[in-house]
Amino acid sequence: MKVNELIDNFEIFTTNEEGSLLERLGSEPLPLSSFTEHDQVIINNLIRKSVISKISNPNNSSVMVMKNDFE
């Protein structure tokens, strides 16, 4: 039996602070440098939880972030 068959609803725990940042983050990539230092720490936590993806741009060495789609 697979784990997916045992678990009906899989949710990733996010704090209230992380949830409010996710609401502000749209579906299009935004530069990581446009966020405050505190928000960048929260974003890095969400990257570790695989809720947000980090996208590197090789042309101008900027890092973009965007929300993952979990539907």
Secondary structure, DSSP 8 states (H G I E B T S, - for coil): --HHHH-S-------HHHHHHHHHS-SS-EEGGGS-HHHHHHHHHHHHTTSEEEEEETTTTEEEEEE----
